[in-house]
Amino acid sequence: MTSAVRAPAVAGRFYPRRADELVRDLHKYMSDDESGRVAAIGCIAPHAGYMFSGHVAGAVYSRLQIPQHCVILCPNHTGMGVPLAVMTGAAWQTPLGSVSADAEFGGKLQRRFPLLEEDSAAHRSEHAIEVQLPFLQARRGDLRFVPIAVGTSNFEMLRKLGEALADAISEQPERVLIIASSDMNHYESDAITRIKDHKAIERVLALDARGLWEVVMNEDVSMCGFGPAVAMLTAAKRLGATSAELVKYATSGDVSGDREQVVGYAGIIVK
């Protein structure tokens, strides 16, 4: 039973505030072709303004069979709240309606991993989960999800979160999709960003959580959601993942034309 409403923080800025305009944009970014859709274990999808990264996120969601239950992990851009913050008792509003947090599964996850704390402050102004929801709503009207904001870069903590996620998911009767919300390298030239991003993507495609963490740390890759990606990869491997696929890669320069300071975007599915 949801007891609170989480109002949109970035509607009208990152994506259209009006439902009809939002639906039009989602149709533009997502394909209706159902033939190639896969029942993935996890994915990485970007969270910038739709005009920059919507085509990459849409390519990911077009390839997925969206189950009723999802876990969405995101970085904590605001610095508010606790290091590992879940919000299980709220309905998240978007221009397309509300999506209920999955209180039952969220509670199971917290009991299995007590470092995951109930905390609305980490989520109130954070955009990185919110921008994923319209894509999911457009494909799955009865969606329920567990939102987790990750504000730590500690590998052991991320690994343990991923293991707890896998163990909790393995006990669920229904399939659960783990979504890591992340952009790639930030505010360097297009050429440098593509080189850095390729090194990180290579580790993701190898399902190498520790390798991704090391590349980000050692190569100074400003991938904001590497923590969520490390946790997702850890969980996916434990749940039997055998391969990953880069669905689409782009930079903001592909849209803006500015190649001096760009942000990279990777859409990856893990099967």
Beta strands, then each sheet from edge to edge (+ up, - down):
strand 1: 4-6
strand 2: 42-45
strand 3: 69-75
strand 4: 84-86
strand 5: 90-94
strand 6: 97-101
strand 7: 117-118
strand 8: 144-150
strand 9: 176-181
strand 10: 186-188
strand 11: 244-251
strand 12: 262-270
sheet 1: 1+ 5+ 6- 8- 3- 9- 2- 12+ 10-
sheet 2: 1+ 5+ 6- 8- 4+ 7+
sheet 3: 1+ 5+ 6- 8- 3- 9- 2- 12+ 11-
end
